[in-house]
């Protein structure tokens, strides 16, 4: 009996292992554990199976066989993420990979890898999208609208802009939306922008955003209020002023 997955999507739907993944895990567990570790480390098993072995067979003491699983995990993670950051320079890609490793280690310590057992590609893509957004934030450069949308979201960049009160009814061209987002970004602190990104852009609750930002949900609410006021002020300032008729 495999250990069940307990994680859920933002819609409350439980994560699940696809049938072929379950069958492979059950089959490999019939082999001696060192052999299972070797097959996973050599890339001869699905990445979901690799994650299952990593999570459920941690030795009390460090072993070379188990360490090889970690090496294989991060190697596969990097390969899946290459397409997400291919538009960055090589030096920037390396910095984003370091950010991914930091986030992944946090997830490992929290044993929050359920999504990787359901779809390694989805888990890796989401991780890289988060990391590249955080990198752009620190670098204080433009964050494209599409980067404000979670990997599994059906929202478009324009819809995110509307959520930020910047879309003017969805009629603004995407290039103008990006420019307006950049203008608003310049008026926000890093924390205000990150709160806006997580809650209005990626759909997290204030509590979830607080966990990611390592602060209370009360502080997130305060940051959102300040950010939205600044966003509205920027929007009002960008609208053309109506002419006042002067009687002669």
C-alpha atoms as one frame of an Amber mdcrd trajectory, in Angstrom:
protein
   0.000   0.000   0.000   1.606   3.250  -1.142   1.585   6.250   1.127  -1.300
   8.442  -0.094  -0.861  12.007  -1.282  -2.486  14.586   0.976  -1.866  17.829
  -0.902  -4.601  19.667  -2.800  -4.832  22.264  -5.542  -6.071  25.786  -4.864
  -9.525  24.528  -5.935  -9.420  21.895  -3.207  -8.948  18.984  -5.599  -6.612
  16.330  -4.161  -3.348  15.495  -5.863  -3.156  11.973  -7.279  -0.580   9.676
  -8.824  -1.329   8.665 -12.423  -1.924   4.931 -12.844   1.388   4.189 -14.637
   3.287   5.959 -11.845   1.556   3.889  -9.163   2.262   0.694 -11.081   5.939
   1.541 -11.498   6.393   2.389  -7.813   4.714  -0.852  -6.759   6.901  -2.833
  -9.158  10.184  -1.224  -8.115   9.417  -1.726  -4.423   9.516  -5.477  -5.039
  13.223  -5.115  -5.806  15.956  -4.707  -3.159  15.988  -1.080  -2.022  19.610
  -0.377  -3.124  18.696  -1.547  -6.626  15.599   0.677  -6.647  17.750   3.636
  -5.576  20.278   2.891  -8.326  17.638   2.669 -11.062  16.078   5.960  -9.954
  19.427   7.741  -9.696  20.410   6.544 -13.187  17.234   8.012 -14.686  15.736
   4.644 -15.553  12.535   5.344 -13.589   9.947   8.096 -13.785  10.822  11.259
 -11.827   7.661  10.740  -9.749   9.038   7.371  -8.638  12.330   9.040  -7.776
  10.498  11.542  -5.561   8.541   8.750  -3.851  11.763   6.919  -2.957  13.377
  10.141  -1.744  10.482  10.963   0.553   9.628   7.593   1.981  12.966   5.871
   2.463  15.138   8.352   4.265  17.914   6.612   6.160  18.753   7.569   9.743
  22.295   8.123   8.545  23.452   9.619   5.267  24.173   6.995   2.605  25.722
   7.362  -0.825  22.761   5.598  -2.445  20.242   8.035  -0.984  22.463  11.037
  -1.693  22.475   9.982  -5.334  18.690  10.366  -5.350  19.019  14.005  -4.304
  21.578  14.622  -7.039  19.262  13.043  -9.616  16.287  15.056  -8.336  18.022
  18.413  -8.740  19.458  17.367 -12.107  15.993  16.527 -13.444  14.563  19.674
 -11.898  17.125  21.755 -13.763  16.403  20.051 -17.091  12.653  20.628 -16.757
  13.218  24.286 -15.907  15.558  25.131 -18.781  12.717  26.080 -21.130  11.159
  28.391 -18.514  14.285  30.539 -18.187  15.792  30.253 -21.655  15.019  33.934
 -22.322  17.478  34.978 -19.594  21.233  35.385 -19.926  23.427  32.502 -18.741
  24.444  34.364 -15.592  20.817  35.185 -14.752  19.784  31.585 -15.417  22.343
  30.403 -12.875  20.986  32.820 -10.264  17.432  31.606 -10.896  18.574  27.985
 -10.571  20.077  28.855  -7.188  16.745  30.383  -6.173  14.958  27.214  -7.315
  17.284  25.085  -5.201  16.565  27.233  -2.157  12.797  26.933  -2.619  13.048
  23.198  -3.358  15.050  22.569  -0.192  12.347  24.354   1.806   9.685  22.127
   0.218  11.759  19.027   0.961  12.131  19.988   4.620   8.375  20.557   4.823
   7.730  17.291   2.949   5.583  19.285   0.528   6.396  17.450  -2.701   2.996
  15.914  -3.452   2.664  17.850  -6.698   5.946  16.332  -7.904   4.549  12.819
  -7.428   1.477  13.747  -9.469   3.291  15.667 -12.229   7.004  16.363 -11.955
   6.750  18.713 -14.934   4.018  20.778 -13.270   5.905  20.963  -9.994   9.148
  21.976 -11.713   7.457  24.572 -13.922   5.656  26.164 -10.993   8.900  26.262
  -9.021  10.781  27.960 -11.844   7.998  30.487 -12.505   8.047  31.467  -8.835
  11.831  31.699  -8.798  12.066  33.816 -11.943   9.387  36.179 -10.627  11.279
  36.572  -7.352  14.503  37.179  -9.265  12.903  39.853 -11.427  11.475  41.449
  -8.300  14.855  41.693  -6.649  16.431  42.998  -9.825  13.673  45.658 -10.048
  12.981  44.973 -13.687   9.727  44.526 -15.528   7.685  41.433 -14.706   5.674
  40.454 -17.816   1.954  39.980 -17.299   2.167  36.279 -18.094   4.562  35.802
 -15.170   1.846  37.012 -12.807  -0.263  33.954 -13.579   0.171  30.674 -11.705
   1.220  27.714 -13.837  -2.153  25.977 -13.529  -4.266  29.134 -13.852  -6.562
  29.848 -16.828  -6.151  33.617 -16.384  -4.578  35.715 -19.111  -2.156  38.576
 -18.642  -4.937  41.060 -19.398  -7.182  39.510 -16.730  -4.417  39.865 -14.173
  -4.034  43.507 -15.152  -7.776  43.972 -14.668  -7.470  42.433 -11.206  -4.874
  45.088 -10.415  -7.295  47.823 -11.570  -5.018  48.624 -14.501  -6.769  47.081
 -17.459  -9.280  49.828 -18.340 -11.962  47.315 -19.209  -9.571  44.921 -20.945
  -9.138  47.262 -23.929  -5.510  48.203 -23.240  -2.923  46.590 -25.573  -0.590
  44.141 -23.823   2.453  46.351 -24.398   0.660  49.204 -22.601  -0.414  46.859
 -19.802   3.221  45.899 -19.233   4.310  49.523 -19.267   1.605  50.442 -16.732
   2.570  47.540 -14.495   6.153  48.749 -14.569   5.030  52.272 -13.629   3.064
  50.942 -10.676   5.955  48.666  -9.683   8.189  51.730  -9.377   5.804  53.216
  -6.810   5.595  50.092  -4.607   7.964  48.689  -2.052   9.267  45.157  -2.668
   6.906  43.769  -0.023   3.872  45.592  -1.448   4.627  44.314  -4.944   5.161
  40.758  -3.719   1.868  40.806  -1.780   0.068  42.078  -4.891   1.784  39.452
  -7.031   0.835  36.535  -4.788  -2.760  37.538  -3.950  -4.106  39.458  -6.976
  -1.797  37.937  -9.553  -1.372  34.288  -8.526  -4.573  33.806  -6.532  -3.098
  32.900  -3.150  -5.034  33.679   0.014  -3.619  36.291   2.376  -2.630  33.489
   4.747  -0.835  31.568   1.985   0.921  34.735   0.832   1.976  35.410   4.424
   3.604  31.988   4.659   5.530  32.562   1.442   6.604  36.043   2.578   7.255
  34.828   6.130   4.963  37.384   7.724   1.448  37.475   9.190  -1.695  37.603
   7.056  -2.486  40.869   8.847   0.670  42.418   7.413  -0.261  41.085   3.963
  -3.638  42.846   4.235  -1.868  46.082   5.186   0.546  45.765   2.258  -2.292
  45.005  -0.174  -4.264  48.025   0.977  -1.288  50.320   0.492  -0.427  48.780
  -2.892  -3.974  49.024  -4.234  -4.249  52.672  -3.212  -1.040  53.445  -5.091
  -2.240  51.417  -8.093  -5.539  53.341  -8.199  -3.711  56.664  -7.889  -1.430
  55.688 -10.778  -4.439  54.670 -12.871  -6.234  57.974 -12.217  -3.089  59.881
 -13.125  -2.804  58.010 -16.423  -6.340  58.765 -17.585  -6.782  61.758 -19.935
  -8.313  64.717 -18.169 -11.597  66.017 -19.547 -11.602  69.550 -20.891 -13.589
  72.163 -19.094 -15.636  74.434 -21.321 -14.891  78.106 -20.726 -17.597  80.613
 -21.499 -16.401  83.669 -23.415
